[in-house]
């Protein structure tokens, strides 16, 4: 699975439960909701700052 990276985060129980409820309301798992939000953020960032060149960062 070279094309997948894993992220683990810690949060307090109240935030966890609220986030889980909000994600379920949107029809997503918590993981799916996090991916949705991260994708939105990256799209907005690139819209404001231009494409992120991953090859350039590796050098």
Wavefront OBJ file of the C-alpha trace (Angstrom):
o trace
v 0.000 0.000 0.000
v 2.506 2.610 -1.085
v -0.228 5.023 -2.140
v -1.706 5.316 1.359
v -0.370 7.124 4.392
v -1.763 6.870 7.876
v -2.504 9.645 10.348
v -3.387 9.191 13.978
v -4.794 12.068 16.012
v -5.829 12.465 19.611
v -8.799 14.500 20.738
v -10.875 14.780 23.850
v -13.918 12.519 24.164
v -16.454 15.337 23.818
v -14.940 16.552 20.535
v -14.689 12.951 19.304
v -18.357 12.286 20.020
v -19.506 15.546 18.427
v -17.360 14.956 15.350
v -18.680 11.408 15.031
v -22.245 12.713 15.214
v -21.593 15.440 12.624
v -19.891 12.969 10.267
v -22.812 10.541 10.578
v -25.224 13.394 9.810
v -23.296 13.968 6.569
v -23.443 10.240 5.807
v -19.738 9.664 6.365
v -17.581 7.741 8.769
v -15.212 9.795 10.884
v -12.348 8.775 8.622
v -14.339 9.664 5.517
v -15.267 13.048 6.988
v -11.626 13.801 7.831
v -10.578 12.919 4.269
v -13.374 15.103 2.884
v -12.276 18.065 5.019
v -8.576 17.601 4.235
v -9.335 17.449 0.504
v -11.406 20.632 0.753
v -8.562 22.371 2.581
v -5.928 21.335 0.028
v -8.142 22.429 -2.881
v -8.724 25.820 -1.239
v -5.016 26.209 -0.415
v -4.017 25.466 -4.013
v -6.715 27.825 -5.299
v -5.199 30.639 -3.224
v -1.494 29.761 -3.525
v -1.159 27.671 -6.687
v -0.517 23.968 -7.103
v 1.650 22.191 -4.575
v 4.607 20.651 -6.417
v 5.492 17.466 -4.508
v 8.497 16.716 -6.742
v 10.012 20.111 -5.881
v 9.634 19.411 -2.160
v 11.524 16.093 -2.430
v 14.698 17.778 -3.689
l 1 2 3 4 5 6 7 8 9 10 11 12 13 14 15 16 17 18 19 20 21 22 23 24 25 26 27 28 29 30 31 32 33 34 35 36 37 38 39 40 41 42 43 44 45 46 47 48 49 50 51 52 53 54 55 56 57 58 59
